Amino acid sequence: MAWARSDVPSAQLVRFAGTGFITSAVQFAVFLLLVDLGHQLANLAGAVMSSILANELHRRVTFRAGGRVTWLTAQWEGGALAVVALAATSAALMVLGDVMGEAWWAGILVITSVNAIVGLTRFVALRSWVFSRPSPAGGRLGGVVAIAAS
């Protein structure tokens, strides 16, 4: 149990994946509720709702940064990363729109695939930029250094 609560990258990655599972379920639920309004609108609404939840869960649970990163900072910086994921899923839905038709399951398949690809990159960015621990010099550890430092 101590490992699961630790700050080692593998434990954080497991918590990140758990958060991703929960917030993807929220995104899919919102998508399904709004899919009759169009894939793009349903995707946008689902992405916004799930991103707000994901940023807070990452702040409090995944990276245990509640004491050093404010809610607003987590939403702003984590939200910027979520915009990249939203752009990727929106582009994929647009490009594949003719191929997948109006089938709800096809939209979810596209969103799941793109989110999986973007997820690992987002984990590294969140861990090394948004929720990094301050270095002894007072700044944030950057990129690979933050991962290697754990």
PAZAZA-986812 format. One record per atom (N, C-alpha, C, O): atom name; residue number from 1; x, z, y. Coordinates in steps of 0.05 Angstrom, whole numbers. Layout:
BEGIN
+----+-----+--------+--------+--------+
:  a :   k :     xx :     zz :     yy :
+----+-----+--------+--------+--------+
: CA : NUM :      X :      Z :      Y :
...
+----+-----+--------+--------+--------+
This chain:
BEGIN
+----+-----+--------+--------+--------+
:  a :   k :     xx :     zz :     yy :
+----+-----+--------+--------+--------+
:  N :   1 :     16 :      0 :    -24 :
: CA :   1 :      0 :      0 :      0 :
:  C :   1 :     17 :      0 :     25 :
:  O :   1 :      9 :    -12 :     45 :
:  N :   2 :     40 :     13 :     24 :
: CA :   2 :     58 :     14 :     48 :
:  C :   2 :     66 :    -14 :     56 :
:  O :   2 :     68 :    -21 :     79 :
:  N :   3 :     72 :    -31 :     36 :
: CA :   3 :     80 :    -59 :     41 :
:  C :   3 :     59 :    -74 :     57 :
:  O :   3 :     64 :    -88 :     76 :
:  N :   4 :     34 :    -71 :     48 :
: CA :   4 :     11 :    -85 :     60 :
:  C :   4 :      8 :    -78 :     90 :
:  O :   4 :     -2 :    -94 :    106 :
:  N :   5 :     16 :    -54 :     97 :
: CA :   5 :     14 :    -45 :    125 :
:  C :   5 :     39 :    -49 :    141 :
:  O :   5 :     40 :    -43 :    165 :
:  N :   6 :     60 :    -59 :    128 :
: CA :   6 :     86 :    -62 :    142 :
:  C :   6 :     87 :    -86 :    160 :
:  O :   6 :     69 :   -102 :    160 :
:  N :   7 :    109 :    -88 :    175 :
: CA :   7 :    113 :   -110 :    193 :
:  C :   7 :    130 :   -132 :    182 :
:  O :   7 :    139 :   -150 :    196 :
:  N :   8 :    135 :   -131 :    156 :
: CA :   8 :    151 :   -153 :    144 :
:  C :   8 :    134 :   -179 :    145 :
:  O :   8 :    110 :   -178 :    142 :
:  N :   9 :    147 :   -201 :    149 :
: CA :   9 :    133 :   -227 :    152 :
:  C :   9 :    113 :   -233 :    129 :
:  O :   9 :     91 :   -243 :    134 :
:  N :  10 :    120 :   -227 :    104 :
: CA :  10 :    102 :   -233 :     82 :
:  C :  10 :     77 :   -217 :     83 :
:  O :  10 :     55 :   -227 :     77 :
:  N :  11 :     79 :   -191 :     91 :
: CA :  11 :     55 :   -175 :     94 :
:  C :  11 :     37 :   -184 :    117 :
:  O :  11 :     13 :   -185 :    115 :
:  N :  12 :     50 :   -192 :    139 :
: CA :  12 :     35 :   -202 :    162 :
:  C :  12 :     22 :   -229 :    154 :
:  O :  12 :     -1 :   -234 :    163 :
:  N :  13 :     35 :   -245 :    139 :
: CA :  13 :     24 :   -271 :    130 :
:  C :  13 :     -1 :   -266 :    113 :
:  O :  13 :    -21 :   -281 :    115 :
:  N :  14 :      0 :   -246 :     95 :
: CA :  14 :    -24 :   -240 :     79 :
:  C :  14 :    -47 :   -231 :     97 :
:  O :  14 :    -70 :   -239 :     92 :
:  N :  15 :    -41 :   -213 :    116 :
: CA :  15 :    -62 :   -204 :    135 :
:  C :  15 :    -72 :   -227 :    152 :
:  O :  15 :    -96 :   -229 :    157 :
:  N :  16 :    -54 :   -245 :    160 :
: CA :  16 :    -62 :   -269 :    175 :
:  C :  16 :    -81 :   -286 :    159 :
:  O :  16 :   -101 :   -296 :    169 :
:  N :  17 :    -75 :   -290 :    134 :
: CA :  17 :    -92 :   -307 :    116 :
:  C :  17 :   -119 :   -293 :    112 :
:  O :  17 :   -140 :   -307 :    112 :
:  N :  18 :   -120 :   -267 :    110 :
: CA :  18 :   -145 :   -253 :    107 :
:  C :  18 :   -162 :   -256 :    132 :
:  O :  18 :   -186 :   -260 :    130 :
:  N :  19 :   -149 :   -253 :    155 :
: CA :  19 :   -163 :   -257 :    180 :
:  C :  19 :   -173 :   -286 :    182 :
:  O :  19 :   -196 :   -291 :    191 :
:  N :  20 :   -157 :   -305 :    174 :
: CA :  20 :   -165 :   -333 :    174 :
:  C :  20 :   -189 :   -338 :    156 :
:  O :  20 :   -206 :   -354 :    164 :
:  N :  21 :   -189 :   -325 :    133 :
: CA :  21 :   -212 :   -328 :    115 :
:  C :  21 :   -238 :   -318 :    129 :
:  O :  21 :   -258 :   -332 :    128 :
:  N :  22 :   -237 :   -295 :    140 :
: CA :  22 :   -260 :   -283 :    154 :
:  C :  22 :   -269 :   -300 :    177 :
:  O :  22 :   -293 :   -306 :    180 :
:  N :  23 :   -250 :   -307 :    194 :
: CA :  23 :   -258 :   -322 :    218 :
:  C :  23 :   -266 :   -351 :    212 :
:  O :  23 :   -282 :   -363 :    226 :
:  N :  24 :   -255 :   -362 :    190 :
: CA :  24 :   -264 :   -389 :    182 :
:  C :  24 :   -293 :   -387 :    172 :
:  O :  24 :   -309 :   -406 :    177 :
:  N :  25 :   -300 :   -366 :    159 :
: CA :  25 :   -328 :   -362 :    150 :
:  C :  25 :   -346 :   -361 :    175 :
:  O :  25 :   -368 :   -372 :    174 :
:  N :  26 :   -338 :   -348 :    196 :
: CA :  26 :   -353 :   -347 :    221 :
:  C :  26 :   -355 :   -375 :    232 :
:  O :  26 :   -377 :   -383 :    241 :
:  N :  27 :   -333 :   -389 :    233 :
: CA :  27 :   -333 :   -416 :    244 :
:  C :  27 :   -352 :   -434 :    229 :
:  O :  27 :   -367 :   -449 :    241 :
:  N :  28 :   -351 :   -433 :    202 :
: CA :  28 :   -368 :   -449 :    186 :
:  C :  28 :   -397 :   -442 :    189 :
:  O :  28 :   -414 :   -460 :    190 :
:  N :  29 :   -403 :   -416 :    192 :
: CA :  29 :   -431 :   -408 :    196 :
:  C :  29 :   -442 :   -419 :    222 :
:  O :  29 :   -464 :   -429 :    223 :
:  N :  30 :   -426 :   -416 :    243 :
: CA :  30 :   -435 :   -427 :    269 :
:  C :  30 :   -438 :   -457 :    268 :
:  O :  30 :   -457 :   -469 :    278 :
:  N :  31 :   -418 :   -470 :    255 :
: CA :  31 :   -419 :   -499 :    251 :
:  C :  31 :   -445 :   -508 :    237 :
:  O :  31 :   -459 :   -526 :    246 :
:  N :  32 :   -452 :   -494 :    215 :
: CA :  32 :   -476 :   -501 :    200 :
:  C :  32 :   -501 :   -495 :    216 :
:  O :  32 :   -521 :   -510 :    214 :
:  N :  33 :   -501 :   -474 :    232 :
: CA :  33 :   -525 :   -468 :    248 :
:  C :  33 :   -529 :   -489 :    270 :
:  O :  33 :   -552 :   -495 :    277 :
:  N :  34 :   -508 :   -501 :    280 :
: CA :  34 :   -510 :   -520 :    302 :
:  C :  34 :   -505 :   -549 :    295 :
:  O :  34 :   -505 :   -566 :    313 :
:  N :  35 :   -500 :   -555 :    270 :
: CA :  35 :   -492 :   -582 :    262 :
:  C :  35 :   -513 :   -603 :    270 :
:  O :  35 :   -506 :   -626 :    274 :
:  N :  36 :   -539 :   -596 :    272 :
: CA :  36 :   -559 :   -615 :    280 :
:  C :  36 :   -556 :   -624 :    309 :
:  O :  36 :   -567 :   -644 :    317 :
:  N :  37 :   -540 :   -609 :    324 :
: CA :  37 :   -534 :   -617 :    352 :
:  C :  37 :   -510 :   -635 :    354 :
:  O :  37 :   -503 :   -645 :    376 :
:  N :  38 :   -497 :   -640 :    331 :
: CA :  38 :   -474 :   -658 :    330 :
:  C :  38 :   -449 :   -643 :    320 :
:  O :  38 :   -446 :   -619 :    325 :
:  N :  39 :   -432 :   -658 :    306 :
: CA :  39 :   -408 :   -645 :    295 :
:  C :  39 :   -390 :   -634 :    316 :
:  O :  39 :   -379 :   -612 :    313 :
:  N :  40 :   -386 :   -648 :    338 :
: CA :  40 :   -367 :   -639 :    359 :
:  C :  40 :   -377 :   -614 :    372 :
:  O :  40 :   -361 :   -595 :    376 :
:  N :  41 :   -402 :   -612 :    380 :
: CA :  41 :   -412 :   -588 :    393 :
:  C :  41 :   -412 :   -564 :    373 :
:  O :  41 :   -404 :   -542 :    381 :
:  N :  42 :   -419 :   -569 :    348 :
: CA :  42 :   -419 :   -548 :    328 :
:  C :  42 :   -390 :   -539 :    324 :
:  O :  42 :   -385 :   -515 :    320 :
:  N :  43 :   -371 :   -557 :    323 :
: CA :  43 :   -343 :   -550 :    320 :
:  C :  43 :   -333 :   -533 :    343 :
:  O :  43 :   -319 :   -513 :    339 :
:  N :  44 :   -340 :   -541 :    367 :
: CA :  44 :   -331 :   -527 :    391 :
:  C :  44 :   -342 :   -498 :    391 :
:  O :  44 :   -327 :   -479 :    396 :
:  N :  45 :   -368 :   -495 :    386 :
: CA :  45 :   -380 :   -469 :    386 :
:  C :  45 :   -368 :   -451 :    365 :
:  O :  45 :   -361 :   -428 :    369 :
:  N :  46 :   -364 :   -462 :    341 :
: CA :  46 :   -352 :   -447 :    319 :
:  C :  46 :   -324 :   -439 :    325 :
:  O :  46 :   -315 :   -417 :    319 :
:  N :  47 :   -308 :   -458 :    337 :
: CA :  47 :   -280 :   -452 :    343 :
:  C :  47 :   -278 :   -430 :    365 :
:  O :  47 :   -261 :   -413 :    362 :
:  N :  48 :   -295 :   -431 :    385 :
: CA :  48 :   -294 :   -410 :    406 :
:  C :  48 :   -301 :   -383 :    394 :
:  O :  48 :   -286 :   -363 :    399 :
:  N :  49 :   -322 :   -381 :    379 :
: CA :  49 :   -331 :   -355 :    368 :
:  C :  49 :   -309 :   -344 :    349 :
:  O :  49 :   -302 :   -321 :    351 :
:  N :  50 :   -299 :   -361 :    331 :
: CA :  50 :   -280 :   -352 :    312 :
:  C :  50 :   -253 :   -345 :    325 :
:  O :  50 :   -239 :   -327 :    315 :
:  N :  51 :   -246 :   -360 :    346 :
: CA :  51 :   -220 :   -354 :    359 :
:  C :  51 :   -220 :   -328 :    373 :
:  O :  51 :   -200 :   -313 :    372 :
:  N :  52 :   -242 :   -321 :    386 :
: CA :  52 :   -244 :   -295 :    399 :
:  C :  52 :   -241 :   -273 :    379 :
:  O :  52 :   -226 :   -253 :    383 :
:  N :  53 :   -255 :   -275 :    357 :
: CA :  53 :   -253 :   -255 :    335 :
:  C :  53 :   -225 :   -255 :    323 :
:  O :  53 :   -213 :   -234 :    319 :
:  N :  54 :   -213 :   -278 :    317 :
: CA :  54 :   -187 :   -280 :    305 :
:  C :  54 :   -165 :   -268 :    323 :
:  O :  54 :   -148 :   -253 :    314 :
:  N :  55 :   -166 :   -274 :    349 :
: CA :  55 :   -146 :   -263 :    367 :
:  C :  55 :   -147 :   -232 :    367 :
:  O :  55 :   -126 :   -219 :    368 :
:  N :  56 :   -171 :   -221 :    367 :
: CA :  56 :   -173 :   -191 :    366 :
:  C :  56 :   -163 :   -180 :    339 :
:  O :  56 :   -149 :   -160 :    339 :
:  N :  57 :   -171 :   -193 :    318 :
: CA :  57 :   -162 :   -183 :    291 :
:  C :  57 :   -132 :   -186 :    288 :
:  O :  57 :   -119 :   -168 :    277 :
:  N :  58 :   -121 :   -207 :    298 :
: CA :  58 :    -91 :   -210 :    297 :
:  C :  58 :    -78 :   -189 :    314 :
:  O :  58 :    -57 :   -178 :    306 :
:  N :  59 :    -89 :   -183 :    337 :
: CA :  59 :    -78 :   -163 :    355 :
:  C :  59 :    -78 :   -135 :    342 :
:  O :  59 :    -58 :   -121 :    342 :
:  N :  60 :   -101 :   -128 :    330 :
: CA :  60 :   -104 :   -101 :    319 :
:  C :  60 :    -94 :    -98 :    290 :
:  O :  60 :    -82 :    -78 :    283 :
:  N :  61 :    -98 :   -119 :    273 :
: CA :  61 :    -93 :   -116 :    245 :
:  C :  61 :    -68 :   -131 :    236 :
:  O :  61 :    -50 :   -120 :    225 :
:  N :  62 :    -68 :   -157 :    240 :
: CA :  62 :    -47 :   -174 :    230 :
:  C :  62 :    -19 :   -165 :    241 :
:  O :  62 :     -1 :   -161 :    225 :
:  N :  63 :    -17 :   -163 :    267 :
: CA :  63 :      8 :   -157 :    280 :
:  C :  63 :     10 :   -128 :    291 :
:  O :  63 :     30 :   -121 :    303 :
:  N :  64 :    -11 :   -113 :    287 :
: CA :  64 :    -12 :    -85 :    296 :
:  C :  64 :     -1 :    -82 :    324 :
:  O :  64 :     16 :    -65 :    329 :
:  N :  65 :    -11 :    -98 :    342 :
: CA :  65 :     -1 :    -99 :    370 :
:  C :  65 :    -21 :    -87 :    390 :
:  O :  65 :    -17 :    -91 :    414 :
:  N :  66 :    -41 :    -73 :    381 :
: CA :  66 :    -61 :    -62 :    399 :
:  C :  66 :    -50 :    -44 :    421 :
:  O :  66 :    -61 :    -44 :    443 :
:  N :  67 :    -28 :    -30 :    415 :
: CA :  67 :    -16 :    -13 :    435 :
:  C :  67 :      2 :    -27 :    455 :
:  O :  67 :      9 :    -15 :    476 :
:  N :  68 :     11 :    -51 :    449 :
: CA :  68 :     30 :    -64 :    466 :
:  C :  68 :     20 :    -91 :    477 :
:  O :  68 :     33 :   -102 :    495 :
:  N :  69 :     -2 :   -102 :    467 :
: CA :  69 :    -13 :   -127 :    477 :
:  C :  69 :    -42 :   -122 :    484 :
:  O :  69 :    -57 :   -113 :    467 :
:  N :  70 :    -50 :   -128 :    508 :
: CA :  70 :    -77 :   -123 :    517 :
:  C :  70 :    -96 :   -143 :    505 :
:  O :  70 :    -88 :   -164 :    495 :
:  N :  71 :   -122 :   -136 :    506 :
: CA :  71 :   -143 :   -155 :    495 :
:  C :  71 :   -141 :   -181 :    511 :
:  O :  71 :   -142 :   -203 :    499 :
:  N :  72 :   -139 :   -180 :    537 :
: CA :  72 :   -138 :   -204 :    554 :
:  C :  72 :   -114 :   -221 :    547 :
:  O :  72 :   -116 :   -245 :    546 :
:  N :  73 :    -91 :   -209 :    544 :
: CA :  73 :    -67 :   -224 :    537 :
:  C :  73 :    -70 :   -238 :    510 :
:  O :  73 :    -63 :   -261 :    507 :
:  N :  74 :    -81 :   -223 :    491 :
: CA :  74 :    -85 :   -235 :    464 :
:  C :  74 :   -104 :   -258 :    466 :
:  O :  74 :   -100 :   -279 :    453 :
:  N :  75 :   -126 :   -256 :    481 :
: CA :  75 :   -145 :   -277 :    484 :
:  C :  75 :   -133 :   -301 :    499 :
:  O :  75 :   -138 :   -324 :    491 :
:  N :  76 :   -118 :   -296 :    520 :
: CA :  76 :   -107 :   -318 :    536 :
:  C :  76 :    -86 :   -333 :    520 :
:  O :  76 :    -87 :   -357 :    517 :
:  N :  77 :    -66 :   -319 :    509 :
: CA :  77 :    -44 :   -332 :    495 :
:  C :  77 :    -53 :   -342 :    467 :
:  O :  77 :    -46 :   -364 :    460 :
:  N :  78 :    -68 :   -326 :    453 :
: CA :  78 :    -78 :   -334 :    427 :
:  C :  78 :    -98 :   -357 :    430 :
:  O :  78 :   -100 :   -375 :    414 :
:  N :  79 :   -114 :   -355 :    452 :
: CA :  79 :   -133 :   -376 :    458 :
:  C :  79 :   -120 :   -403 :    464 :
:  O :  79 :   -130 :   -424 :    456 :
:  N :  80 :    -97 :   -402 :    477 :
: CA :  80 :    -83 :   -427 :    482 :
:  C :  80 :    -74 :   -440 :    456 :
:  O :  80 :    -76 :   -465 :    454 :
:  N :  81 :    -66 :   -425 :    437 :
: CA :  81 :    -59 :   -436 :    411 :
:  C :  81 :    -84 :   -446 :    397 :
:  O :  81 :    -82 :   -466 :    382 :
:  N :  82 :   -106 :   -432 :    400 :
: CA :  82 :   -131 :   -441 :    388 :
:  C :  82 :   -140 :   -468 :    399 :
:  O :  82 :   -153 :   -483 :    385 :
:  N :  83 :   -134 :   -473 :    424 :
: CA :  83 :   -142 :   -499 :    437 :
:  C :  83 :   -128 :   -522 :    422 :
:  O :  83 :   -140 :   -543 :    418 :
:  N :  84 :   -103 :   -517 :    413 :
: CA :  84 :    -89 :   -538 :    398 :
:  C :  84 :   -103 :   -543 :    372 :
:  O :  84 :   -107 :   -566 :    364 :
:  N :  85 :   -112 :   -522 :    358 :
: CA :  85 :   -127 :   -525 :    333 :
:  C :  85 :   -153 :   -539 :    338 :
:  O :  85 :   -162 :   -556 :    322 :
:  N :  86 :   -167 :   -532 :    360 :
: CA :  86 :   -192 :   -545 :    366 :
:  C :  86 :   -188 :   -574 :    372 :
:  O :  86 :   -204 :   -591 :    363 :
:  N :  87 :   -167 :   -581 :    387 :
: CA :  87 :   -162 :   -609 :    392 :
:  C :  87 :   -157 :   -624 :    366 :
:  O :  87 :   -165 :   -647 :    363 :
:  N :  88 :   -142 :   -612 :    348 :
: CA :  88 :   -136 :   -625 :    323 :
:  C :  88 :   -161 :   -629 :    306 :
:  O :  88 :   -165 :   -651 :    294 :
:  N :  89 :   -178 :   -609 :    304 :
: CA :  89 :   -203 :   -612 :    288 :
:  C :  89 :   -222 :   -632 :    301 :
:  O :  89 :   -235 :   -648 :    288 :
:  N :  90 :   -224 :   -631 :    328 :
: CA :  90 :   -241 :   -650 :    342 :
:  C :  90 :   -232 :   -679 :    338 :
:  O :  90 :   -248 :   -697 :    333 :
:  N :  91 :   -205 :   -683 :    340 :
: CA :  91 :   -194 :   -710 :    336 :
:  C :  91 :   -200 :   -719 :    307 :
:  O :  91 :   -207 :   -742 :    303 :
:  N :  92 :   -196 :   -701 :    288 :
: CA :  92 :   -201 :   -709 :    260 :
:  C :  92 :   -230 :   -715 :    255 :
:  O :  92 :   -236 :   -734 :    241 :
:  N :  93 :   -248 :   -700 :    267 :
: CA :  93 :   -277 :   -706 :    264 :
:  C :  93 :   -284 :   -732 :    277 :
:  O :  93 :   -300 :   -747 :    267 :
:  N :  94 :   -271 :   -738 :    300 :
: CA :  94 :   -276 :   -764 :    313 :
:  C :  94 :   -266 :   -787 :    297 :
:  O :  94 :   -280 :   -807 :    293 :
:  N :  95 :   -241 :   -785 :    288 :
: CA :  95 :   -229 :   -807 :    273 :
:  C :  95 :   -243 :   -811 :    246 :
:  O :  95 :   -247 :   -834 :    238 :
:  N :  96 :   -250 :   -790 :    233 :
: CA :  96 :   -263 :   -792 :    207 :
:  C :  96 :   -293 :   -793 :    208 :
:  O :  96 :   -306 :   -794 :    187 :
:  N :  97 :   -305 :   -793 :    232 :
: CA :  97 :   -334 :   -793 :    235 :
:  C :  97 :   -348 :   -815 :    220 :
:  O :  97 :   -368 :   -810 :    207 :
:  N :  98 :   -337 :   -839 :    222 :
: CA :  98 :   -350 :   -862 :    208 :
:  C :  98 :   -347 :   -860 :    178 :
:  O :  98 :   -365 :   -868 :    163 :
:  N :  99 :   -325 :   -849 :    169 :
: CA :  99 :   -320 :   -847 :    140 :
:  C :  99 :   -338 :   -825 :    128 :
:  O :  99 :   -350 :   -829 :    107 :
:  N : 100 :   -340 :   -802 :    142 :
: CA : 100 :   -355 :   -780 :    130 :
:  C : 100 :   -384 :   -780 :    135 :
:  O : 100 :   -399 :   -766 :    122 :
:  N : 101 :   -394 :   -795 :    154 :
: CA : 101 :   -422 :   -796 :    160 :
:  C : 101 :   -432 :   -770 :    172 :
:  O : 101 :   -417 :   -756 :    185 :
:  N : 102 :   -457 :   -763 :    166 :
: CA : 102 :   -469 :   -739 :    176 :
:  C : 102 :   -469 :   -716 :    156 :
:  O : 102 :   -482 :   -696 :    162 :
:  N : 103 :   -456 :   -719 :    134 :
: CA : 103 :   -456 :   -698 :    113 :
:  C : 103 :   -443 :   -673 :    124 :
:  O : 103 :   -420 :   -673 :    134 :
:  N : 104 :   -457 :   -651 :    123 :
: CA : 104 :   -447 :   -625 :    133 :
:  C : 104 :   -422 :   -617 :    118 :
:  O : 104 :   -403 :   -606 :    130 :
:  N : 105 :   -421 :   -622 :     92 :
: CA : 105 :   -398 :   -613 :     76 :
:  C : 105 :   -373 :   -629 :     83 :
:  O : 105 :   -350 :   -618 :     81 :
:  N : 106 :   -376 :   -653 :     92 :
: CA : 106 :   -353 :   -669 :    100 :
:  C : 106 :   -340 :   -657 :    126 :
:  O : 106 :   -315 :   -656 :    128 :
:  N : 107 :   -356 :   -649 :    145 :
: CA : 107 :   -346 :   -636 :    169 :
:  C : 107 :   -331 :   -610 :    162 :
:  O : 107 :   -310 :   -605 :    174 :
:  N : 108 :   -342 :   -595 :    144 :
: CA : 108 :   -328 :   -570 :    136 :
:  C : 108 :   -302 :   -576 :    122 :
:  O : 108 :   -282 :   -562 :    126 :
:  N : 109 :   -302 :   -597 :    105 :
: CA : 109 :   -277 :   -604 :     91 :
:  C : 109 :   -256 :   -613 :    111 :
:  O : 109 :   -233 :   -605 :    108 :
:  N : 110 :   -263 :   -628 :    131 :
: CA : 110 :   -244 :   -637 :    152 :
:  C : 110 :   -234 :   -612 :    167 :
:  O : 110 :   -209 :   -609 :    171 :
:  N : 111 :   -252 :   -595 :    176 :
: CA : 111 :   -244 :   -571 :    191 :
:  C : 111 :   -225 :   -553 :    174 :
:  O : 111 :   -205 :   -543 :    185 :
:  N : 112 :   -232 :   -549 :    149 :
: CA : 112 :   -216 :   -533 :    131 :
:  C : 112 :   -188 :   -544 :    128 :
:  O : 112 :   -168 :   -530 :    130 :
:  N : 113 :   -186 :   -570 :    124 :
: CA : 113 :   -160 :   -583 :    120 :
:  C : 113 :   -143 :   -581 :    145 :
:  O : 113 :   -119 :   -574 :    143 :
:  N : 114 :   -154 :   -587 :    168 :
: CA : 114 :   -138 :   -586 :    193 :
:  C : 114 :   -131 :   -557 :    199 :
:  O : 114 :   -108 :   -552 :    206 :
:  N : 115 :   -149 :   -538 :    195 :
: CA : 115 :   -143 :   -510 :    200 :
:  C : 115 :   -120 :   -500 :    182 :
:  O : 115 :   -104 :   -484 :    191 :
:  N : 116 :   -119 :   -509 :    157 :
: CA : 116 :    -98 :   -501 :    139 :
:  C : 116 :    -71 :   -511 :    149 :
:  O : 116 :    -51 :   -496 :    148 :
:  N : 117 :    -71 :   -535 :    158 :
: CA : 117 :    -46 :   -547 :    168 :
:  C : 117 :    -36 :   -533 :    194 :
:  O : 117 :    -13 :   -527 :    197 :
:  N : 118 :    -55 :   -528 :    212 :
: CA : 118 :    -48 :   -516 :    237 :
:  C : 118 :    -43 :   -486 :    233 :
:  O : 118 :    -28 :   -474 :    249 :
:  N : 119 :    -54 :   -474 :    213 :
: CA : 119 :    -52 :   -445 :    209 :
:  C : 119 :    -24 :   -434 :    207 :
:  O : 119 :    -17 :   -414 :    219 :
:  N : 120 :     -7 :   -447 :    191 :
: CA : 120 :     20 :   -438 :    188 :
:  C : 120 :     35 :   -439 :    214 :
:  O : 120 :     50 :   -421 :    221 :
:  N : 121 :     32 :   -461 :    229 :
: CA : 121 :     45 :   -463 :    255 :
:  C : 121 :     35 :   -442 :    274 :
:  O : 121 :     51 :   -430 :    289 :
:  N : 122 :      9 :   -437 :    273 :
: CA : 122 :     -2 :   -416 :    290 :
:  C : 122 :      8 :   -388 :    283 :
:  O : 122 :     13 :   -372 :    301 :
:  N : 123 :     12 :   -383 :    257 :
: CA : 123 :     23 :   -357 :    249 :
:  C : 123 :     51 :   -353 :    261 :
:  O : 123 :     56 :   -332 :    272 :
:  N : 124 :     68 :   -373 :    259 :
: CA : 124 :     95 :   -371 :    270 :
:  C : 124 :     94 :   -367 :    300 :
:  O : 124 :    108 :   -350 :    311 :
:  N : 125 :     77 :   -382 :    314 :
: CA : 125 :     75 :   -380 :    343 :
:  C : 125 :     64 :   -353 :    351 :
:  O : 125 :     75 :   -340 :    370 :
:  N : 126 :     43 :   -343 :    338 :
: CA : 126 :     32 :   -317 :    345 :
:  C : 126 :     53 :   -295 :    340 :
:  O : 126 :     56 :   -277 :    356 :
:  N : 127 :     66 :   -296 :    317 :
: CA : 127 :     85 :   -276 :    309 :
:  C : 127 :    109 :   -275 :    328 :
:  O : 127 :    119 :   -254 :    335 :
:  N : 128 :    119 :   -299 :    336 :
: CA : 128 :    143 :   -299 :    352 :
:  C : 128 :    138 :   -299 :    382 :
:  O : 128 :    156 :   -293 :    397 :
:  N : 129 :    114 :   -306 :    391 :
: CA : 129 :    109 :   -308 :    419 :
:  C : 129 :     89 :   -287 :    429 :
:  O : 129 :     95 :   -270 :    445 :
:  N : 130 :     65 :   -288 :    419 :
: CA : 130 :     43 :   -271 :    429 :
:  C : 130 :     46 :   -242 :    421 :
:  O : 130 :     44 :   -224 :    438 :
:  N : 131 :     52 :   -237 :    396 :
: CA : 131 :     52 :   -209 :    386 :
:  C : 131 :     80 :   -200 :    378 :
:  O : 131 :     83 :   -181 :    363 :
:  N : 132 :    101 :   -212 :    389 :
: CA : 132 :    128 :   -204 :    382 :
:  C : 132 :    133 :   -176 :    394 :
:  O : 132 :    122 :   -168 :    414 :
:  N : 133 :    151 :   -162 :    380 :
: CA : 133 :    159 :   -136 :    390 :
:  C : 133 :    180 :   -140 :    412 :
:  O : 133 :    196 :   -158 :    411 :
:  N : 134 :    179 :   -123 :    433 :
: CA : 134 :    200 :   -125 :    453 :
:  C : 134 :    228 :   -121 :    441 :
:  O : 134 :    231 :   -104 :    424 :
:  N : 135 :    247 :   -136 :    451 :
: CA : 135 :    275 :   -133 :    441 :
:  C : 135 :    287 :   -108 :    455 :
:  O : 135 :    275 :    -98 :    474 :
:  N : 136 :    310 :    -99 :    445 :
: CA : 136 :    322 :    -76 :    458 :
:  C : 136 :    328 :    -80 :    488 :
:  O : 136 :    329 :    -61 :    503 :
:  N : 137 :    332 :   -105 :    496 :
: CA : 137 :    337 :   -111 :    524 :
:  C : 137 :    312 :   -112 :    541 :
:  O : 137 :    313 :   -115 :    565 :
:  N : 138 :    288 :   -108 :    528 :
: CA : 138 :    263 :   -106 :    543 :
:  C : 138 :    247 :   -132 :    542 :
:  O : 138 :    224 :   -132 :    549 :
:  N : 139 :    259 :   -154 :    534 :
: CA : 139 :    244 :   -179 :    533 :
:  C : 139 :    232 :   -183 :    505 :
:  O : 139 :    234 :   -165 :    488 :
:  N : 140 :    218 :   -205 :    501 :
: CA : 140 :    207 :   -211 :    475 :
:  C : 140 :    227 :   -226 :    458 :
:  O : 140 :    242 :   -243 :    468 :
:  N : 141 :    227 :   -221 :    432 :
: CA : 141 :    243 :   -236 :    414 :
:  C : 141 :    231 :   -264 :    412 :
:  O : 141 :    207 :   -267 :    411 :
:  N : 142 :    247 :   -284 :    410 :
: CA : 142 :    237 :   -311 :    409 :
:  C : 142 :    239 :   -325 :    382 :
:  O : 142 :    258 :   -319 :    367 :
:  N : 143 :    220 :   -342 :    376 :
: CA : 143 :    220 :   -360 :    353 :
:  C : 143 :    229 :   -349 :    327 :
:  O : 143 :    219 :   -328 :    318 :
:  N : 144 :    249 :   -362 :    315 :
: CA : 144 :    259 :   -354 :    289 :
:  C : 144 :    272 :   -327 :    290 :
:  O : 144 :    273 :   -313 :    270 :
:  N : 145 :    284 :   -320 :    313 :
: CA : 145 :    297 :   -294 :    315 :
:  C : 145 :    278 :   -272 :    309 :
:  O : 145 :    285 :   -252 :    296 :
:  N : 146 :    252 :   -274 :    318 :
: CA : 146 :    232 :   -253 :    313 :
:  C : 146 :    226 :   -251 :    283 :
:  O : 146 :    223 :   -229 :    273 :
:  N : 147 :    225 :   -273 :    270 :
: CA : 147 :    220 :   -273 :    241 :
:  C : 147 :    244 :   -262 :    226 :
:  O : 147 :    240 :   -245 :    208 :
:  N : 148 :    268 :   -270 :    234 :
: CA : 148 :    292 :   -261 :    220 :
:  C : 148 :    297 :   -231 :    226 :
:  O : 148 :    309 :   -217 :    209 :
:  N : 149 :    288 :   -221 :    249 :
: CA : 149 :    293 :   -194 :    256 :
:  C : 149 :    277 :   -174 :    239 :
:  O : 149 :    284 :   -150 :    238 :
:  N : 150 :    256 :   -183 :    226 :
: CA : 150 :    240 :   -165 :    210 :
:  C : 150 :    253 :   -162 :    184 :
:  O : 150 :    243 :   -147 :    167 :
+----+-----+--------+--------+--------+
